[in-house]
């Protein structure tokens, strides 16, 4: 199946959460600015969008998120100090974040869930498909998930969600998809969605992870989506309406497909997984890995 669809150029990154799981560190620092080795988590997400060809980025922010804007802005005083010292390497790292993409900001105001955060992007996105990247999920750049999702959307149209198989006892932590096969081994058609089901009620062990490529018709649905789980407007509920509409005579906005991801994903929304992500990424760095792995092996041996 092949159709002509508008080229995706815009990415939306919801970043209005309070980061309560990381208190007190996030009392005055946005959780998106917590460092993963030596870069804030949010920078990895923006780099992923840019690598997939999406250089127009909208961040949906809230109160106390000014450090996000500062990070992706120029810092002339710091740049001048580094230049005067002849520190070209650090100067390049500082300038890298401000040169990454064309970044815009909108405030969510009253935090009413992920669906509401996505709806806040409607005036910027307009009538074209777009990507949504959640900052808690870091995808290893060697496993280009978003790029594959863009390709699938250009082929099938509609919306595309990222899916990952998880253990049955973990499915209650995620949105869950009922699926049917397609002609592509890594692509499934989504036939139903439920937000954080009990294991006994889950239609599969395919969990939705934090990457979406969405048809703009999703905005029309989100405007009338009633609050669901947690009394929040759930993006999963709106996508389920798209699935149901597509099944009834191919209504506007469908279908919904899933890309089954089997690569490396780092969950920085959980404290334990955040620490594991830092260790994994540090071990793989050419400048840090050799010494760090040696120390880590010695430390683990001593603790056994």
C-alpha positions in Angstrom: 0.0 0.0 0.0 1.4 3.4 -0.9 -0.2 6.9 -0.8 1.1 10.4 -1.2 1.1 12.2 2.2 2.5 15.5 3.3 6.1 15.3 4.5 6.4 15.5 8.2 8.5 18.4 9.5 7.3 19.2 13.0 7.9 17.6 16.3 6.0 18.2 19.6 7.7 17.5 22.9 5.4 17.7 26.0 7.5 19.1 28.9 5.1 20.4 31.4 5.3 17.6 34.0 6.3 18.3 37.6 8.8 15.4 37.9 7.5 14.5 41.3 9.3 11.1 41.3 12.6 12.9 41.3 11.9 15.3 44.2 13.7 17.1 45.7 16.0 17.4 42.7 13.2 18.7 40.6 11.9 21.2 43.1 13.7 24.0 41.2 15.1 22.1 38.2 12.8 20.7 35.4 13.1 16.9 35.2 13.9 17.3 31.5 17.1 19.1 32.5 18.4 16.3 34.7 21.8 15.2 33.2 22.2 11.9 31.4 26.0 11.7 31.6 26.8 15.2 30.5 23.7 16.3 28.5 20.2 17.0 29.8 17.7 14.4 28.9 15.7 16.8 26.7 18.7 17.3 24.4 18.8 13.7 23.5 15.1 13.9 22.5 15.6 17.0 20.3 18.6 15.3 18.7 16.4 12.3 17.9 13.8 14.5 16.2 16.4 16.3 14.1 18.0 13.0 13.1 14.6 12.0 11.7 14.4 15.2 9.6 12.2 17.1 12.0 13.9 20.4 12.6 10.8 22.4 13.7 10.3 21.6 17.4 7.5 22.8 19.7 8.0 22.3 23.4 4.8 22.3 25.5 6.0 23.7 28.8 4.6 24.9 32.1 5.7 26.9 35.1 9.4 26.7 36.2 10.5 25.5 32.8 12.5 28.5 31.9 15.8 26.5 32.1 14.7 24.6 29.0 14.5 27.8 27.0 17.8 29.0 28.4 19.5 25.7 27.5 18.5 25.9 23.8 19.3 29.6 23.6 22.6 31.3 23.1 24.8 32.1 26.2 27.0 34.8 24.9 28.8 35.4 28.2 29.8 31.7 28.5 30.7 31.5 24.8 32.9 34.6 25.1 34.7 33.2 28.2 35.4 29.9 26.5 36.5 31.6 23.3 38.9 33.8 25.2 40.4 30.7 26.8 40.8 29.0 23.4 38.6 26.2 24.7 37.1 25.2 21.3 35.8 21.8 22.3 33.6 23.1 25.2 32.6 26.1 23.1 31.3 23.7 20.4 29.4 21.7 22.9 27.7 24.8 24.3 26.8 26.1 20.9 25.5 22.7 19.7 22.3 22.9 21.7 21.4 26.4 20.4 22.1 25.3 16.8 20.2 22.0 16.8 16.7 23.0 15.6 14.2 25.8 15.3 12.6 25.5 18.7 9.3 27.1 19.8 7.5 27.1 23.1 3.9 27.2 24.3 2.6 26.9 27.8 0.1 24.2 28.7 -1.3 26.3 31.6 -3.6 23.9 33.5 -2.0 20.5 33.2 -4.8 18.2 32.1 -2.9 15.2 30.7 -0.9 14.2 27.7 -3.9 14.6 25.3 -4.3 18.2 26.5 -0.6 18.9 26.0 -0.8 17.6 22.4 -3.9 19.8 21.8 -1.9 22.8 22.9 0.2 22.3 19.8 -2.7 22.6 17.4 -2.1 26.3 16.4 1.5 25.6 15.6 1.1 22.3 13.9 -1.8 23.2 11.7 -3.2 20.8 9.2 -0.3 18.4 8.7 1.0 15.2 10.3 3.4 15.6 13.1 5.5 13.7 15.7 5.2 13.6 19.4 8.2 12.6 21.5 7.9 12.1 25.3 11.0 13.1 27.2 11.0 10.2 29.6 11.8 7.7 26.8 15.3 8.0 25.4 15.8 5.9 22.2 19.4 4.9 21.4 20.5 6.8 18.2 21.7 3.6 16.7 18.1 2.4 16.6 16.3 5.0 14.5 12.7 4.3 15.7 11.2 7.7 14.8 12.6 7.7 11.3 11.0 4.3 10.7 7.7 5.6 12.1 7.8 8.5 9.6 8.4 6.1 6.8 5.4 3.9 7.9 3.1 7.0 8.1 4.2 8.1 4.6 3.3 4.6 3.4 0.0 3.9 5.2 -1.2 7.3 6.2 -3.1 8.0 9.4 -1.3 7.7 12.7 1.6 5.5 13.9 2.5 4.6 17.5 5.6 3.0 18.9 5.0 -0.4 20.5 7.3 -2.6 22.6 6.7 -6.0 24.1 6.8 -6.0 27.9 6.3 -8.7 30.5 2.6 -9.3 31.3 3.1 -8.1 34.9 4.3 -4.7 33.6 1.5 -3.9 31.1 -0.5 -2.1 33.7 2.1 0.7 33.6 1.4 1.5 29.9 -1.2 2.0 27.3 -1.8 -1.3 25.5 -2.6 -2.2 21.9 -4.7 -4.9 20.3 -3.1 -5.6 16.9 -3.3 -7.5 13.6 -0.4 -8.3 11.3 0.4 -6.4 8.1 2.7 -7.2 5.2 5.7 -5.7 7.1 7.3 -7.7 9.8 7.8 -4.7 12.2 4.4 -3.1 11.5 1.0 -4.0 12.9 -2.4 -2.6 12.5 -3.9 -1.3 15.7 -7.4 -2.6 16.3 -7.9 -1.4 19.8 -6.2 0.6 22.6 -6.7 0.7 26.4 -4.8 2.9 28.9 -3.0 1.0 31.7 -5.1 -2.2 31.8 -4.9 -4.8 34.5 -2.9 -7.8 33.3 -6.0 -10.0 33.1 -7.8 -7.5 30.8 -4.9 -6.5 28.6 -5.5 -7.4 24.9 -1.7 -8.1 24.3 1.7 -7.4 25.8 2.4 -4.6 23.3 3.0 -1.5 25.3 2.8 2.0 23.9 6.1 3.8 24.4 6.7 7.5 24.0 6.8 8.1 20.3 3.9 9.0 18.0 3.4 10.2 14.5 -0.1 11.7 14.4 -2.6 12.7 11.8 -3.8 16.3 12.4 -7.4 15.0 12.7 -6.4 14.0 16.3 -6.9 17.6 17.3 -10.6 17.5 16.5 -11.0 14.4 18.5 -9.0 15.7 21.5 -11.2 18.8 21.7 -14.2 16.6 22.6 -12.3 13.8 24.5 -13.6 13.6 28.0 -11.1 13.1 30.9 -10.3 9.5 31.4 -7.9 7.6 33.7 -6.5 10.0 36.4 -9.1 12.5 35.4 -6.8 13.6 32.6 -7.4 13.9 28.8 -5.6 10.7 27.6 -4.0 10.6 24.1 -4.7 6.9 24.2 -8.4 7.5 24.4 -8.3 9.8 21.4 -6.3 7.3 19.4 -8.9 4.6 20.3 -11.6 6.9 18.8 -9.5 7.1 15.6 -9.3 3.3 15.5 -13.0 2.9 15.9 -13.8 5.6 13.3 -11.5 3.9 10.8 -13.2 0.6 11.3 -16.6 2.2 10.5 -16.2 3.0 6.8 -12.7 4.4 6.9 -13.5 7.8 8.5 -11.1 10.7 8.3 -7.9 10.5 10.3 -7.3 6.7 10.3 -5.9 4.1 10.2 -3.6 3.6 13.2 -0.5 1.4 12.8 2.2 0.4 15.3 5.9 0.0 14.7 7.2 -2.8 17.0 10.5 -1.6 18.4 13.1 -4.1 19.5 16.0 -1.7 20.0 17.6 0.1 22.9 15.3 2.3 25.0 16.2 4.1 28.2 13.3 5.0 30.6 14.5 8.1 32.5 11.1 8.7 34.2 11.9 6.0 36.8 14.8 6.6 39.2 16.3 3.1 38.9 16.0 3.1 35.1 17.5 6.7 35.0 20.6 5.5 36.8 20.8 2.4 34.6 20.6 4.6 31.5 23.5 6.8 32.7 25.6 3.7 33.4 24.9 2.1 30.0 25.5 5.3 28.0 28.6 6.1 30.0 30.0 2.6 29.4 29.5 3.1 25.6 31.2 6.5 25.4 34.7 6.4 23.8 36.0 9.2 26.1 34.5 7.7 29.3 33.8 4.0 28.7 37.2 2.3 29.1 38.0 3.8 32.5 34.4 3.7 33.7 33.9 0.0 32.7 37.1 -0.9 34.5 36.0 0.8 37.7 32.5 -0.6 37.4 33.8 -4.2 37.1 36.0 -3.7 40.1 33.2 -2.2 42.1 30.7 -5.0 41.3 33.4 -7.6 42.1 34.0 -6.1 45.5 30.3 -5.9 46.3 29.5 -9.5 45.3 
